[in-house]
Amino acid sequence: MKPIIIFIFSFFLTKSSFAQTITTNPQLDKFVGVWRWTSGADTVEITLQKQVYILQFTNKHSEVLVGWHRYVKNGVLQQSSYQYLGRDVNLDFNDAALDAKTTLLGTVYSTSSNKAYFYAFWDLVLHKGFELFLTLLPNSNTQATWVLKQPRGLYTGPEGLNGVFSMPRNLVLTKL
């Protein structure tokens, strides 16, 4: 009987030591969905989902916003990651991928915030990263400002592209 008790105790001890807790963030929900800006024949569209991101070196599990984008200028598709819609974010952002298929990775500033900060927005034309800020307009859950910025600090992207953008920098998106 004693070996059975030791085995059961060991099983549950081992099982609990590998259990992962996921840091949840219900504030992300207000940004989940399809967002679009249109002006004439120009369109910017992003699709945002909530996924669990595993920080590689700490093995910490957190809910984050991930997304894909499509940009049409003068009726001509400029760039799109929509063919990878739903892709697991951990495939792109844990191994320092040079051409991410999941092109947005971010979170909200705080638990009471109407601001989403994407510390990774991958431009498929320029092959470089930007920061994207989405801020819900006052008293709205269906409109948000889009502000695209080059990250602060030392520029480490492709030569000759410091300060160059291939996407619109300031927009107001509407949630569909």
Disulfide bonds with the S-S distance in Angstrom:
none
